[in-house]
Amino acid sequence: VQLQASGGGLVQAGGSLRLSCAASGRTFSDHAMGWFRQAPGKEREFVAAISGSGGSTSYADSVKGRFTIRRDNAKNTVYLQMTSLKPEDTAVYYCVQGRYYSSTRTPGFFDFWGQGTQVTVSS
């Protein structure tokens, strides 16, 4: 399995970014997808996840209402639309693919991780 994330960059507080992650290697719609992030000096944290069909989503409280995860199973791609960005959203964002179909927040249920894309939000 390969996960190729893109779309990170530098943005001012209040701005928006959209991350994309293209997956290959196994049947995309059979697996949940998600995003985690890790800021310097902090532990990795869950951001959002989506089930195989896209019908179920889950968000961290810190991003709920500002971030939206969706997937296009025809393109084997998952997206994270980030709006109203804050400096505390600055982190490396990792695209992940789950072992199973159902959405989850548990890191151990995601068996493939992408290389990460940097998001920097300036104040």
NUTORVEX-74530 format. One record per residue (C-alpha): residue in one letter; x, y, z. Coordinates in pm, 1 decimal. Last residue first. Layout:
["A", [X, Y, Z]];
...
END
This chain:
["S", [-57.0, 3424.7, 1342.5]];
["S", [102.7, 3185.5, 1096.3]];
["V", [-42.0, 2843.1, 1021.8]];
["T", [204.3, 2579.9, 903.6]];
["V", [88.7, 2251.5, 753.5]];
["Q", [358.9, 1999.6, 668.3]];
["T", [271.6, 1683.2, 476.6]];
["G", [326.5, 1334.1, 607.5]];
["Q", [489.7, 1023.0, 463.7]];
["G", [177.2, 811.0, 453.5]];
["W", [72.7, 558.7, 715.8]];
["F", [-56.7, 204.6, 670.4]];
["D", [-199.0, -21.5, 939.0]];
["F", [-462.6, 201.4, 1091.0]];
["F", [-644.2, 19.3, 1370.0]];
["G", [-353.3, 83.0, 1606.3]];
["P", [-408.0, 457.6, 1584.5]];
["T", [-759.1, 428.3, 1735.5]];
["R", [-998.1, 697.0, 1614.9]];
["T", [-1211.6, 459.1, 1408.7]];
["S", [-1420.6, 450.0, 1091.8]];
["S", [-1533.4, 106.9, 984.1]];
["Y", [-1405.1, -75.5, 677.6]];
["Y", [-1105.2, -246.5, 832.3]];
["R", [-730.5, -232.6, 856.6]];
["G", [-742.2, 142.9, 825.7]];
["Q", [-551.4, 370.6, 594.9]];
["V", [-362.8, 674.0, 719.6]];
["C", [-277.9, 1021.2, 590.3]];
["Y", [-37.1, 1205.1, 813.4]];
["Y", [-38.6, 1576.9, 887.0]];
["V", [280.2, 1741.5, 1010.4]];
["A", [175.5, 2015.2, 1245.7]];
["T", [46.7, 2370.6, 1276.6]];
["D", [-318.6, 2351.0, 1381.5]];
["E", [-226.9, 2549.3, 1693.8]];
["P", [-168.3, 2852.2, 1472.5]];
["K", [-538.2, 2842.4, 1382.2]];
["L", [-710.7, 2754.3, 1057.1]];
["S", [-1062.7, 2875.7, 997.5]];
["T", [-1097.7, 2607.5, 729.7]];
["M", [-939.3, 2269.2, 666.9]];
["Q", [-1069.0, 2039.8, 394.7]];
["L", [-921.3, 1695.2, 443.6]];
["Y", [-942.8, 1478.0, 135.1]];
["V", [-928.6, 1106.8, 62.5]];
["T", [-842.3, 963.7, -276.7]];
["N", [-891.7, 632.5, -452.0]];
["K", [-1030.7, 827.0, -749.9]];
["A", [-1359.7, 637.5, -782.4]];
["N", [-1369.5, 605.8, -404.7]];
["D", [-1378.3, 981.7, -362.1]];
["R", [-1341.2, 1053.4, 7.0]];
["R", [-1445.4, 1317.1, 255.4]];
["I", [-1305.2, 1474.3, 568.8]];
["T", [-1421.8, 1816.3, 681.9]];
["F", [-1236.2, 2047.3, 917.6]];
["R", [-1370.4, 2356.7, 1097.1]];
["G", [-1685.6, 2234.7, 1270.2]];
["K", [-1497.1, 1973.6, 1468.3]];
["V", [-1123.9, 2047.3, 1465.4]];
["S", [-1037.3, 2047.1, 1838.2]];
["D", [-1310.9, 1797.0, 1920.5]];
["A", [-1136.0, 1538.1, 1705.9]];
["Y", [-1353.9, 1425.5, 1420.7]];
["S", [-1541.0, 1114.3, 1310.6]];
["T", [-1710.5, 1028.5, 983.4]];
["S", [-1957.8, 767.1, 867.2]];
["G", [-2111.4, 737.4, 523.0]];
["G", [-1786.3, 764.9, 332.6]];
["S", [-1828.0, 413.2, 198.8]];
["G", [-1507.2, 286.8, 357.6]];
["S", [-1554.9, 480.3, 677.7]];
["I", [-1407.9, 823.6, 743.9]];
["A", [-1157.6, 949.5, 997.8]];
["A", [-1048.3, 1281.1, 1143.0]];
["V", [-776.3, 1448.0, 1350.4]];
["F", [-617.7, 1190.7, 1582.3]];
["E", [-309.1, 1300.6, 1768.6]];
["R", [63.9, 1234.8, 1757.4]];
["E", [234.7, 1348.1, 2071.5]];
["K", [381.4, 1692.2, 2105.3]];
["G", [730.3, 1837.3, 2086.7]];
["P", [681.8, 1963.0, 1734.0]];
["A", [320.7, 1907.7, 1620.3]];
["Q", [195.1, 1569.5, 1510.5]];
["R", [-114.0, 1508.4, 1302.9]];
["F", [-348.8, 1223.3, 1222.3]];
["W", [-574.3, 1185.4, 920.6]];
["G", [-805.0, 903.7, 830.6]];
["M", [-919.4, 638.4, 590.4]];
["A", [-1144.8, 338.7, 645.5]];
["H", [-1086.0, 44.3, 418.3]];
["D", [-1284.8, -167.0, 174.4]];
["S", [-1345.1, 132.6, -55.7]];
["F", [-976.9, 150.3, -146.1]];
["T", [-930.9, -206.6, -265.5]];
["R", [-560.1, -260.8, -214.7]];
["G", [-228.7, -118.5, -333.4]];
["S", [-292.8, 245.7, -401.7]];
["A", [-396.5, 552.6, -207.8]];
["A", [-400.6, 919.8, -303.9]];
["C", [-412.7, 1162.8, -14.5]];
["S", [-532.8, 1518.2, -48.0]];
["L", [-506.3, 1809.9, 192.2]];
["R", [-715.3, 2120.0, 143.5]];
["L", [-610.8, 2447.9, 300.0]];
["S", [-799.7, 2740.8, 445.4]];
["G", [-725.4, 3074.0, 609.5]];
["G", [-821.4, 3214.2, 946.7]];
["A", [-461.7, 3222.8, 1061.8]];
["Q", [-232.6, 3273.8, 767.3]];
["V", [-126.6, 2985.6, 547.5]];
["L", [194.2, 2794.7, 482.4]];
["G", [179.7, 2462.9, 304.6]];
["G", [23.9, 2120.5, 283.4]];
["G", [-162.5, 2002.5, -22.7]];
["S", [-21.4, 1655.4, -75.6]];
["A", [-33.7, 1307.5, 70.4]];
["Q", [75.1, 993.3, -112.4]];
["L", [-33.3, 669.4, 53.2]];
["Q", [116.8, 348.6, -83.1]];
["V", [0.0, 0.0, 0.0]];
END
